[in-house]
Amino acid sequence: MRDRYLIDANVFITAHRKLYPFDLAPSFWEQRVEKAASRIVIIEEIQKEIRKGQDLLAEWYERECYKFTVLGIPEPEVIAAYRMIINSINANGQYTALAKREFASSADSWLCAYGLAFEGTIVTLETYDAGIKNRVKIPNVCRKFEIDYIDLLQFMREIGIKL
């Protein structure tokens, strides 16, 4: 059993908008809290992405966020991990300059840094793409730095969500 899950914003946003809307799959949201709240970690940058939607997801998050671990100002280990990741990405000739800049300023870079620093499992809907040039994807960084990552369905299986 994994200790903590660092959740990418796309796991919340896509679930809400396309996969498990609140009106059709309320048990998905209830079980997420009941079965895993103590192991869900939200970094501040991800929290901002969730809140900016100003929709049912943002309302749900405001009601439930106190049950999750929310990490704010990065600790020195996270900053060191961030630097290591960004230096590696910048040295990688595969990605365009724009992709490197966008990644460095995104929540994804910090999510990966927290995953590396604290050995947490990142939950994301992104998939690995060996040949991608125009975007730095979380799974690509995870593979490079041996950060554990899973998708939403694996997360649901691991915490026991049944619909």
HELIX and SHEET records of a PDB file:
HELIX    1   1 ALA A    9  THR A   14  1                                   6    
HELIX    2   2 ALA A   15  LEU A   19  3                                   5    
HELIX    3   3 PRO A   26  ALA A   36  1                                  11    
HELIX    4   4 ALA A   37  ARG A   39  5                                   3    
HELIX    5   5 GLU A   44  ARG A   51  1                                   8    
HELIX    6   6 LEU A   56  GLU A   64  1                                   9    
HELIX    7   7 CYS A   65  LYS A   67  5                                   3    
HELIX    8   8 PRO A   76  ALA A   91  1                                  16    
HELIX    9   9 ALA A   97  ALA A  104  1                                   8    
HELIX   10  10 ALA A  107  PHE A  118  1                                  12    
HELIX   11  11 ILE A  138  PHE A  145  1                                   8    
HELIX   12  12 LEU A  152  ILE A  159  1                                   8    
SHEET    1   A 5 THR A  69  LEU A  71  0                                        
SHEET    2   A 5 ILE A  40  ILE A  43  1                                        
SHEET    3   A 5 TYR A   5  ILE A   7  1                                        
SHEET    4   A 5 THR A 121  VAL A 123  1                                        
SHEET    5   A 5 TYR A 149  ILE A 150  1                                        
END                                                                             
